[in-house]
């Protein structure tokens, strides 16, 4: 094995960093409304997720411990098994071994006195690093899963890779022994998260989402390429856990401990690891009910030199079953169809391919992380918010086991979703994904295609042509039963529909289909969705009940949302006309143009506020909505231009800063609100908004909405040469990023919330939220205009 220098695995300069023994007491005062974790002291214990998309995922968090777990979509769990850790033993010359457990929390009782101090955790998704240094050595651990843009093979693999480089700083020979310990962990656990009922929703976990493993046993395996311990379950288990397992593996010269006393204090393992000479495969106790294992290696390092150690953690849970009892194969099973050999193959493959995978990961990350035309914090945020692609309750299938697919059954189509969030556990919520879809469209376009094709099928299935709110929920039967939000929506009887009665779904579908087609040139996709575009266009016309060009249907739980609806609709109509120019007429062009003119004139004559120079919420309500111009982003990105006069949009954006950003809660005392743009901003004294079905929304700033507003502002600023507006946009977005990632009181790194209060310090709602990946749109706005 060739030697490596520590610098080969040094953390990226744009990585988010935190001392592993940092004080977490500040987070105890946070107010997390509709919180997925009632014990808010643990709110910020997150880090880089391990595992490919839809393979089940667990985090290797910033304290160096394993957890939380989200192995089953909809079953997020705050568990941190204390049997899992990396352990370093080292000695200089003939001195006795010293022990350092590379974790600052959640370790066995006998390990606590050896916990690392002074180590630093770094994260830039999908990679992370731990750096530890003392007088004798410098250790750099790099860890990642092979998440690669436009890659649909390795990106699905259930594996985490660990490369550890130890540099000998002493003037003597140094012996280093590194061990990975891990338990035969449950798939889901009874102590995991359970939601509570409230007056309007019933989102607590259903019993079908809890799946136990029994008959657990461990066994050592080795060949000329690797040494490993498989941590297995018996075949007499539920369908999701029968014959499943974990595997910890290291290079061929490694030693294994197939069982140690995980029900004791862990002292037996440390005692064994402290011996001068160890090797081969040993058992330190019987298997027990929850056996734990370890794998490690010992290397001698010459003075002022270094050695690398490679480990992998892999798992094989090939099937997933939802509350409706439908069973699916996970995406990775296409490449590992033989469940009997999958763990062995994954372990050997991950060690053999680790260096190649690192190159693949770096090759797509570095152009983003290293783009100096984009502010450094924005590069960091754009990559780290992608954590949700693997840890968002992600589902990605390779076939349905129990019945034929009803939707998304095209040859080669693989259905995919992330959940809206834990409180609202809906599959690929469609109105929310509008803000984050660009990240999927540009990095994994085949996922975007397959999601949109499934929604096209939903439209075709629905006689009205209405689009559903979601593709279902894990507690029910996703991609068979859609629009679970509708089941408990309190205002569903206001319209004669069998889907959630919000008006933005159809325009957002049209815009997203057009944006994907313009980006990829996928004409086969466009031909497939043209009938559903036409059908949902006709549905949208019915939501304008008085024929004035403005939809009367509510949007995103906001009533009489005329401007928001109109901007989305104008963008959709422009998209239809652009599609027709390329493909031929599939809707009467005169009707589309007439509708566009009607809507445009209604906005200009009835919603433009001449005195304050902004577009108001509706004719009667003189407020500014933070998300009002979300429908303008995709037309600009796709080359369709502005849907309303550019000068007026510019004036509107200025007013939005004046009324919707600056007056919000100001943490640092600079006279500028620090939490993004308000959902609803009042213009004038004492004016009541009274717009939202759920009034708390009016006192919030939504993180993803702020990023999209900033992205629009940057584009408008660049088009008009307004450098002051661009500076305001970047400050607004930076303050939001800081609140989510660097503020020790408010931050919820790797668990970005939907909402931050605009009035109350340290009050957030709905952590780990789908829309936050909208930061990618801002990154692209800066990158595009800087080229």
N, C-alpha and C positions, 0 to 999 in steps of 0.2 A: 504494500500500500504506500503510495507516495505521500510525502509530508506536505502539509499545508501551513501557511502562516496564518496567524489570527486575523490579519487584515482581509483574508479571502472571504471571511464571513462577517465582516464588520457591519453593524447596523447602518441602514441607509440614512443619510443625513436628513431626509424628510420624514423619518419615522416619528410617530407619537411616542413619548417616553414618560416613564414614571418609575420612581424608586420603589422597589418591591416591598420595602418595609415602611412605606409612607403611611402617615396617619389617615385613617378613614373616618374618624369621628365626625367630621364636618357634614358628611352625607346623612347623618342620623336625623338632622333637622329638616330634611327635604319634605315637601308635601307632594306626594305622588297620587293625584286623583285618579280613580279607576285603575289602581296599581296592580300589576301582575305579581308583585312581591310585597306582602304586607310588612315584612321585616325590612324596612327601608335602609337599615344599616348595611345590608348586602346589595343595595341597589347598584353600586358601581363595581362590583366584583366580576368583571368581564375581561375579555381579551380576544386574541385571534382564534377564530373557529377552526377546528380541524375537520376534514372530511369533504368530499366532493358534493356537488349539488344533488340533493335528493337522496343521499346515501345514509342519512342520519349524521348528526354532528354533535361534537362537544368542544368546549373552549379549553384552551391552555391559557389560563387567565394571568393577569399581571402580578399575582403573588406566586406564580410558579406551580400552581396546583391545577388539577384537571376539574373542569366544570365551569359553568352550568352545562347541562345536557339537553339536547333537543333531538333525540334519536327518532322520535315518531312525530310527524306533523300534528300539531295541536297539543302535544304533551311536553311542553317546556318544564324543566325541573331545576330548581336551585339545589343541586346536590354536588358535593365536593368530596369524593371518597378519600379518606386520609391514608389509604394504602397506596395511593398513586403519587409517585415523586421520582425525580432524578436525584441520585446520591453520589457525591464525589468523595472518594478516599484518596489521599495523597501522602507521600512522604518524601522528604529530601534526604538523599543519601541513605544511611542506615537508621534514620530516626523512625519512631513508631508512626503508624498511619494516623493521620488526622481525618476527621469525618465532617463533611458539610452537606446538609440536606438542602438542595437548591429550591426550597419553597419556604415562604414566610408564613403560611397559614395551612391548616388542614393536613396535619401530619400525625403519625402515630405517637403515642405518649413518649416512648423512649427516644424518638427522633427530635423532640422539641429543643433540647439543649444544643443540638447541632444545626439549627436552622440558619440559613445564610443571612448575613447582614451586609448592607452596602451594595447589593446587586441592583442593576437597573434593567427594566423591561422596556423593549422597543417594539413598535408595531406599525407595519405598513402592509395592509392586506394585499395578498394572502400570506405575507411573510412576517415573522416575528423573531426577536432576538432577546437573549438574556446575556448580560455582560457582568462578570464578577472578577475582581482582582484583589490579590493580597500581595504580601512581600515575596511570596514564592512563585506565584503563577498568575496568569491571566487566562480566563476561560470565556469563550464566546460560543453560545449555543444559538444556532439558527434553526428555525422550525417553520414548516409550511406544508400545505397540501398542493398537489399539482393543478391548481386552478389556473387555466390558461385561456386567454381571449380567443374566441373563434375555434376553440377546441372542445369537442363534445365526447371525447373518449376519456382521457386522463382526468378531465374536469369532473367526471362522475365518480372517481375512485374513492372508496372508503378507507383512506389512509392518511396518516400524518408522518412526516419525515423530520428527523432530528439529526443535524450535523453539529458536533461539539468539537471545537478546537481548543486544545490546552497548550499554552506557551509556557515553557520553563524559564522563569526570570532569574533563577538562582545560579550560583556558580558550581553547583553540584548536579549529579544525575537526579532526576525526579521520577518517581513512579506514580502514575495516576491510574485509579480504578474508578470507572463510572458505571453505575447501575441504574436501570430503569425498573422500578417496581410498579405493579398495577394489579388491581383486583379483577376477579371474574365478575364484572359488574352487571347489574340488572339492565334490562332494555328500558323499562319504565319502572318507577318505584312508587310505593304507596305514600311516601312522604313528599311527593312532588306537588306542584302547584295545583290548587283547586280554586276555581272562580266562585264568587258568591252571586246569588241572584240580586238584582235591584229592581226598581219599580217598572223598568221598561225593557229589560233584556234578560235573557236566560242563557248566559254564555258559559256557565260552569261546565267542567269536563263531565262527559258521560262515562259510565262504567266501561264501555267498550274501548276507551282509550288507555286503560290500564292493562298492561300485559306482563305477567311474571315469567321468570325463567327458573327452572328447577333441574335437579339432577346435574349439578355443576361439577365439572372435573377439569383438571389441567394435565397437559402432557408436553414433555419436551420433544422437540424435533430438531434435527440438524442434517446438513449435508456439506459438501465441500464449499458452498457459497455463503451459508448463514447458519446461525443458531437461534432458536426461538422457543417460546412456550405458547401453545394454543390453550386458550381458556374457554372451554366448551360447555354446551348445555345438552341434555339428553334429548332424544327424539320424541319422548312422551311429554310434549309441551304444546301450547297453542301454536297456530300456524305461523305466527310471526317470529317465534323464538325456538321452534323445534330445530335442533341441530345447529344452532347459531353459535357464534363465538367471537372472541377477541384474539389478537395475536401480538405479542411483543417480540421483537426480533433485533438482532445485531449481527455484526460481521462474523465470519466463520470461526475465528479464534476465540469466540466468546464463551462464557460459562452461563449456565442456566440454573435457576432454583424453581422447580415446578410448583412447590408449595412451601409457604412459610406461615407462621401462626398469625393470621390477620385478625384473629379474635383476641389476641394478647396485646402486648404493648409495642410490638415490633422489634423488641430487643434481640430476638433470635436471629433476625436477618442482619442487623448491624454487627452482631458478634461474629457471624460467619464472614461478613465482608471485610472485617478487620484483620483476618488471618493474613499471614505473610504470603502464603501460597494457596490459591484456590483454582479450581478449574473443573471442566466436565459438567455433568448434569447431576444435581442432588435434590433431595427432598428433605426439608427441615421438620416436617410434621405430616400428619395425615391430611386428606383432602378437605374435610369439614364441609359446612353448608355453603360458605362463600370463600373458596380458596383464592389466595393471592399468589402471585408469581413474581419472578425477577429475572432479568437477563443483563449481563454486563461484560466488560472486558478490562483487562489490565495492560497498560503499555508503559514502557520505559522511555523517558524523554531526555535526550542529551541536554546539557546546559545550553542556554540561549537558543534552544530549538523548540519545535512544536510537533504535536501529533493530533490527528483527527480521529474521532469516534463517531460511528454512524449507527443510529437506531431507527426503528419504525414501529408505529402503532397502527394496526389495521383491524378491521372488523367486518363481519359478514352477517348482515341481517337482510337477506335478499327480498323479503316480502313485507308489504305494509297493508294493514287492514284498517278500514275506517269504521265509524259508528254504524254505518249501513251494512256492515259485514262484507262489503266488496273487498276482494284481495287483489293487489297489484304487484307486479314485479318491479323492483327498482331499476333505474336506468343502467347501473353498472353491471347488471346481470347479463347484458348483451355480450360483455367481454369476459365474464367469469360465469358461464352457465352451469358448470358443475359445482354445486354447493359443497360437495365433499372435499374438493381440492382448492376451493377459492382462497381460504385463509393462507394456506401454504404458498400458493402462487403469488398472492398479493405481497406477502412478506418478502419472498425472494426477489420479486420484481421491484419492490420499492427500494431495496438496498442496491440492487444492480443499476437501476435507472435514476437514482437520486440526483446525481450530478447533471444528467441530461435534463431532468425535470426542472432543476434550478435554472438552467439556461433558458428553457422555454418560459418559465415564469418571469425571469428578468427581462427577456426580450420584449414582452408586452408592457411590463410595468415601467421600465426605465424611460421610454419616451414620454410617459405621463409624469412620473415623479421627477424627472430631470428637465422638464420644460420650463426654462427660466423666464419665459414670457408670461407665465402664470404665477401669481403670488404663492409662496411656499406653503402657507397654511391651507390654501385651496387645493393644492396637489395632494397634501396629506389627507384632507377631508374627503376628496373625491375617491381616493383609493380605499380609505378605511370604511366609508359608508357602504362599500360593496360587500362588507361582511354579511349583510342581510341576504345576499344571494345564496349563501350556504346555511345561514343560521335563522332564517325567517320562517321556520316551520316548512321547509322547502320539500316539495314533492316533484319528482321527475320519474316518469314511468317507462317501462319496457314491455308493456302488455298487461292486459287485465286477465286474471286467472279464472275468476268465478263466472264471468259472463262476457259477451261481446261488447265492445265499445259502442256507445250510442252517439257520442260526439268525438270529433278529432280522430276518426278511424281511417284517415288516409294512409296509404302505404308510406312508411318512413316517418310518420308523424308521432312525436313523443310528447304527451301532455305534461305541462309544467305549471306549478304555482308556488308563490310565496304567500303567506298569510298577511292580511292587512296589519294585524298586530295580535297580541295575546288577548287583549280585552275584546277585540272584534275579530274573532278567528275565522275570517272569511277568505276563501281561496281567490287570489289574484283580483282583489276588489278593483273594479274597472275605473271608477272615477278617480281613485287615488293613484292608480298606476300611470295616469296621464302625466304626472309630474316626474316619474322616475323611469319612464319607458325608454328614454334615450340611452341610458346606460346599457339596457338589454339590447336595444336595437343595434348599437354600434359594437358592443363587445361580444355578444352572443346572439347574432341576428336570427339564427335558426330557432332559438327559443321564442323570440318575438313573433316570428312567423307562425309557429305552432299555437301560441296563445291566441293570436288574432284569428286564426282559422277556426279554433274551437268556438270563439265568440261569434264568428260568422255562422257557425252551425246553430248556435242558440237562437240567433235572429231568425234563421230559416225555420226552426222548429216552432217559434212563437207566431201564432196567426196574426197578431197585431204588428209584428216587426219591432217590438220594443226590446231593448237590450237589457239583460239582467245586471243587477248590482255586483254579482260575484258568481264564481263557478261552483259554489257550494261551500261546505265547511267540513273539517275533519270529523266532527261529531255526527255528521249525517252521511251523505254519499256523494262526495264531490265529483264533478264531471259526469254525473248521472242526474242528480237533483241539483239544479242551480238556483241562485238567488235565495240563499238562506237568510239574508238580512230581512227580506220581505216577510218571513214567517212571524217575526216579532216586531215589525215596524208599526208604530202606533197610529200612523196616519194613512195606512194603505187603503182604507175604504173611501178616501176622498176622490179616487179615480177608479174607473172600471178597468183595472189592469190586474194581471197576475204576476207582475214584477214590480220592483220598487219604483214608485212614480216620481222619478227625478228626470229633469229634462236634458242633463248634459251627456247622458250615455251615448245617444246616437251621434251627436256632433263629434264627440271624442273618438268614437269608433271610426268614423270617416277620416278624421284627421290622422289618427294613428296608422290606419291602413295606408293612407297616402304617404305619410312620412317614411314608413318602412319601404314602400315601393320606390320612392325617390332615392332613398339611401342605397338600396340593393340592386335596383333594376330588375326585380323578380317579377317578370310579366306573367308567369304561371300563377303566382300568388294573386296578382291583381285580377286575372281572369276568374279565379275561383271566388273572390269576394265581391265581384261586381253585383251579382243578384242581391246579396245581403245589404250592400251599400244602398241600392235602389229601394229595397224594402224598408230599411230603417229611415231613409230620407222621407218616404211617404208617411211613416209613423210620426216623424218629427213635425211635419206640417200640421198634424191633427192637434198638437199641443198648443198651437196658436189658435185659440178658440174664437177670437174676434177678428182674425184676418188682418191684424195691423203690423205683422212682421215680427212681433215679440212674443215669445212663448210665455204662456201663463203658468206653466207647470213649475213647481219649485225645483231647486237644484241644491244638492249637497246639504239638505236640511235647512236651507234658507228660502224664505218665502218671497214671492214676487221679485225674483232675482233677474230683472229684465236685462241689465247691462251684461252681466256674466253670461247669460244665455245667448244674447245677441252676438257677442264677440266670438264665442265658440261656433255659433251657427254660421257667421260670415266666413270664418276660417274653413269650415266644412264645405260651404258652397264654392269657395275658391278652389278647394281641393277637387271637388267634383268636376268643375270646368277644366282644370288642368288634366285630370284623367281622361276626360272626353276629347281633349285636343290630341292626346296620344293614342287613344284606342278607338275613337268613334263614339257617336252619341248613344248612350244607354238610358238617358233621361232627357225629356224635352228641354233642349238648351234654353229656349225662350222662357220656359217656366223657371228654370234655375236662376237665370239672369234677373228675371222679374222679381223673384223672391229676394235675391241679394239686394237689389235696389230698394225694395220695400223696407227691408230690415235696416239697411244703411240709412235711409232717410228718416226712419222712425227714431233711430239712435240720435242722429244729428239734431232733429227738431225737438225732441222731447227729453233727452237725457243730458245734453250738453249744458253745463252751468256756465253761463257767459261771465258772470261777475267773478267767480272764483277760478274759472278756467280748468274745469275737470268734468269728467263724465260721472254723473251721480248714479246711485244704486238703482233707482227707478224714478218715475215721475214725481212721486210724493215724498220719497225719502232721500234727503240731501246728504247722504253719507257716502264715504269712499270705501269700497270693498278691496281688501288686499289682493284677492285672487281674481279680480274682475277681468284682467287681461291675460289670463293663462291661455286663452284660445288664440292669442296672437303669436305665441312662441313658435309653434310648428310651422305656420305659414312663413315666418321669417327664415327659419332654418331650411325649409324646403324650397326657398326661392320664390314664394308667392307674394312677398311684400306685405304691406300694411293693409289691414282690413278697414281702417278708418284713417282720416287725414293725419299724416305723420306729425305735423306741428301740434295738433290737438292732443295726440297721444303723448308727445313730449311734455306739454303743459300738464296733462293729467298725471304723469309720473312725478313731476315736480310737486304737485299738490299732494300726491300720496306720501311723499317724503315729509312734507310740511305738517300734514295732519295725522298720518298713519304710522310714522316712525319716530320722529323727534320727540313727541310728547310721552312716549311710553316710559316705563320704569327705567331709571338711569342709575346703574350700579356705581359707575366710576366718577360721577359728578361732572362730566364734561358737557352737560346740557343736551345730550343726544341719547335717545332711547337705545337700550342695549339688548333688546330681545327680538329684533326683526320688525316686520310690518304687522300692524293690527289687522285682524280679520275684518273688523268694522271700525272705521274712524269717523268720528263726528266732525262735522264742519259747522261751526257756529255754536253759541252757548246754549246749553240746556236742551239741546235737541235729542230726542229719544230715538234709538235705532229701531228696536222692536222688529228685528228681521229673522232671527234664528229660532227654529223649533226648540232648540236646547240653548237657553239664554247664556249659559257659561261660555259658549263659543265666541260670543261677542267680545269677551274680555281676554281673548287669547291671541297669540301669534303662532301660526302653524309653521314649523320649521321648513318643510318642503315648499310651502307657498312662498316663504321669504326667499329661498334660493331661486325660485322661478321668477319672482318679481325682480330680484337683482339681475338675473340673466337678461330679462327684457330691458331693464334700465340700461345695462351696459350696451346692448345693441342699439337702442335709441340714442344713447349718448354718443356712440361712435359714428352713427349715421349723421348726427347733427353737429358733431365737433364740440360737444358739451363736456369738457373734461371735469367740470365740477359735479355734474350728475354722475359720471362714472365713479368719482371718488366717493360720493354718497352711497352708491350701490355697493361698492366693495366694503365700505365701513359697516353698512347694515348687515351684509352677509358675514363679515368677519366677527361682528359681535354675536351673531347667532351661533357661528361655529365655536366661538370661545365659550359661550354658555353651555354648549353640548359636550365640549371636549377638554377644556382647560380650566374652567372655573371649579375650584375644589369643593365649593358648596353645591353648585347647581349641576355640574357636569354628570353625564350618564354615558360615558364612553362605551361604544359597542352596544348601546341600548338607547339610541337617540329617540326622544319622545316625539309624539305628534305635535304637542302644544306646550307653550310656555306662557305663563300669565304675563299680561302687559302692565299689571298693577301691583302684583304681590311678589316680593322677593322669594326665590326658591320654591316656586309652585309650578309643577309640570303635570302633564297628563299623557297616559298611554305610551309607555316606553317600548322600545324596539318596534318602530313603526315603518311601514312600507314606503311612505312618501319621501323620507329623508334623502334617498338616493337622487332626488332632484338636484342636489349639489353638482351632479355630473353635468347638468344642463348649464350651470354657471361656469364650470370649468371649460366646457366646450365653447361657450360664448367668448370668454377671454382668449382661449387658444385660437379660435377662428379669426377674430379681429386682429390678432397680433401677428399673424403669418405674413 
